[in-house]
Amino acid sequence: MMEKLPIENPIVQAPMAGVTTPEFVVACCETGVLGSIGAGYLNGQETKRFIQEVKALTEKPFSVNLFVPEQTKSDLHLVQRAREALQPICEELNIAIPEFIPTSNVFQEQVQAILEEGVTVVSFTFGLPDDETLSALKQKDVYLIGTATSVEEAVAVEKAGLNAVVVQGIEAGGHRGSFVEPMALHSTADLLKAAKENISIPVIAAGGIMTKSQVFDMLELGASYVQIGTVLLTATECAAPKLHKEAILNSGQQATTLTKAFTGKYARGLKNRFTEELKEAVTAPYPLQHYLTQPIRKESARQNNLEYMSLWMGENSYLAKEASVKEIIETLLQ
């Protein structure tokens, strides 16, 4: 069993579900960092195909990130109230709110695809999978990474027998990986220091890391690796929409906010009309809210309307630059 990640540079590409493509993952792998497939919104077949496409383009190791499913009880009254909160925006965009919400659990199909394709590194967001899943992956010597936003969660990841943990600070863009209530709001540096005092497995620091000095600060504080996301979203190889990239490049300090209005789980993204108008609104639990707002996000993108799009980015997004993946990684390390 490998004790550390088989990569040349101490950097992990954040598995940004929705904007990662095989070409982008491979571009990251080829710079000596760990490329990551963000499989959160894929089904089993799509996950398998994505893995095969990456394998066809590189011999370097890469990881697959999975969203751990929750047993969410569908409170119909709550879902209806969430629908009502979105109704004025749907009317403004001239679209219908979805009546049918898919609820299938694709997680086990994804795990099966990972086992069949011989993936060597797997990470998890939104909690820990069941013992049976962990056991099946361990039998294949898969390097397992959990995600934590608090010391309590980091300890739970180690106790479950995973090999490493991503400690995600409050500065991080995209979804908070929290799975213990109430949600913790620690900075990356504080969480890293606290985790190092309480666990012995390797720690991967994530959240707000955009510059060479930030990378080396985290490594000096005891991180084995750093995980970067927003700084790569503006890479030429990244498939994030042009509008999303421009929003990052044009963002200033304090441009982001934490919101659960888009998906039912807290995530950091650009502050806009949607995040502000629905700040106090009732939201359906994840992933129901994600499906309820999907038509809004799609139509807004079609209309080039930033006000109703989920434009995920970290707190230090204003430091992003447009460049190739290779140039960005070189800037962070040299």
Secondary structure in CASP SS format (residue, H / E / C, confidence):
PFRMAT SS
TARGET T0000
AUTHOR 0000-0000-0000
METHOD secondary structure of the structure
MODEL  1
M C 1.00
M C 1.00
E C 1.00
K C 1.00
L C 1.00
P C 1.00
I C 1.00
E C 1.00
N C 1.00
P C 1.00
I E 1.00
V E 1.00
Q E 1.00
A C 1.00
P C 1.00
M C 1.00
A C 1.00
G C 1.00
V C 1.00
T C 1.00
T C 1.00
P H 1.00
E H 1.00
F H 1.00
V H 1.00
V H 1.00
A H 1.00
C H 1.00
C H 1.00
E C 1.00
T C 1.00
G C 1.00
V C 1.00
L E 1.00
G E 1.00
S E 1.00
I E 1.00
G E 1.00
A C 1.00
G C 1.00
Y C 1.00
L C 1.00
N C 1.00
G H 1.00
Q H 1.00
E H 1.00
T H 1.00
K H 1.00
R H 1.00
F H 1.00
I H 1.00
Q H 1.00
E H 1.00
V H 1.00
K H 1.00
A H 1.00
L H 1.00
T C 1.00
E C 1.00
K C 1.00
P C 1.00
F E 1.00
S E 1.00
V E 1.00
N E 1.00
L E 1.00
F E 1.00
V C 1.00
P C 1.00
E C 1.00
Q C 1.00
T C 1.00
K C 1.00
S C 1.00
D C 1.00
L H 1.00
H H 1.00
L H 1.00
V H 1.00
Q H 1.00
R H 1.00
A H 1.00
R H 1.00
E H 1.00
A H 1.00
L H 1.00
Q H 1.00
P H 1.00
I H 1.00
C H 1.00
E H 1.00
E H 1.00
L H 1.00
N C 1.00
I C 1.00
A C 1.00
I C 1.00
P C 1.00
E C 1.00
F C 1.00
I C 1.00
P C 1.00
T C 1.00
S C 1.00
N C 1.00
V C 1.00
F H 1.00
Q H 1.00
E H 1.00
Q H 1.00
V H 1.00
Q H 1.00
A H 1.00
I H 1.00
L H 1.00
E H 1.00
E H 1.00
G C 1.00
V C 1.00
T C 1.00
V E 1.00
V E 1.00
S E 1.00
F E 1.00
T E 1.00
F C 1.00
G C 1.00
L C 1.00
P C 1.00
D C 1.00
D H 1.00
E H 1.00
T H 1.00
L H 1.00
S H 1.00
A H 1.00
L H 1.00
K H 1.00
Q H 1.00
K C 1.00
D C 1.00
V C 1.00
Y E 1.00
L E 1.00
I E 1.00
G E 1.00
T E 1.00
A E 1.00
T C 1.00
S C 1.00
V H 1.00
E H 1.00
E H 1.00
A H 1.00
V H 1.00
A H 1.00
V H 1.00
E H 1.00
K H 1.00
A C 1.00
G C 1.00
L C 1.00
N C 1.00
A E 1.00
V E 1.00
V E 1.00
V E 1.00
Q E 1.00
G C 1.00
I C 1.00
E C 1.00
A C 1.00
G C 1.00
G E 1.00
H E 1.00
R C 1.00
G C 1.00
S C 1.00
F C 1.00
V C 1.00
E C 1.00
P C 1.00
M C 1.00
A C 1.00
L C 1.00
H C 1.00
S C 1.00
T H 1.00
A H 1.00
D H 1.00
L H 1.00
L H 1.00
K H 1.00
A H 1.00
A H 1.00
K H 1.00
E H 1.00
N H 1.00
I C 1.00
S C 1.00
I C 1.00
P C 1.00
V E 1.00
I E 1.00
A E 1.00
A E 1.00
G C 1.00
G C 1.00
I C 1.00
M C 1.00
T C 1.00
K H 1.00
S H 1.00
Q H 1.00
V H 1.00
F H 1.00
D H 1.00
M H 1.00
L H 1.00
E H 1.00
L C 1.00
G C 1.00
A C 1.00
S C 1.00
Y E 1.00
V E 1.00
Q E 1.00
I E 1.00
G C 1.00
T H 1.00
V H 1.00
L H 1.00
L H 1.00
T C 1.00
A E 1.00
T C 1.00
E C 1.00
C C 1.00
A C 1.00
A C 1.00
P C 1.00
K H 1.00
L H 1.00
H H 1.00
K H 1.00
E H 1.00
A H 1.00
I H 1.00
L H 1.00
N C 1.00
S C 1.00
G C 1.00
Q C 1.00
Q C 1.00
A C 1.00
T E 1.00
T E 1.00
L E 1.00
T E 1.00
K C 1.00
A C 1.00
F C 1.00
T C 1.00
G C 1.00
K C 1.00
Y C 1.00
A E 1.00
R E 1.00
G E 1.00
L E 1.00
K C 1.00
N C 1.00
R H 1.00
F H 1.00
T H 1.00
E H 1.00
E H 1.00
L C 1.00
K C 1.00
E C 1.00
A C 1.00
V C 1.00
T C 1.00
A C 1.00
P C 1.00
Y C 1.00
P C 1.00
L H 1.00
Q H 1.00
H H 1.00
Y H 1.00
L H 1.00
T H 1.00
Q H 1.00
P H 1.00
I H 1.00
R H 1.00
K H 1.00
E H 1.00
S H 1.00
A H 1.00
R H 1.00
Q C 1.00
N C 1.00
N C 1.00
L H 1.00
E H 1.00
Y H 1.00
M C 1.00
S C 1.00
L C 1.00
W E 1.00
M C 1.00
G C 1.00
E C 1.00
N C 1.00
S H 1.00
Y H 1.00
L H 1.00
A C 1.00
K C 1.00
E C 1.00
A E 1.00
S C 1.00
V H 1.00
K H 1.00
E H 1.00
I H 1.00
I H 1.00
E H 1.00
T H 1.00
L H 1.00
L H 1.00
Q C 1.00
END
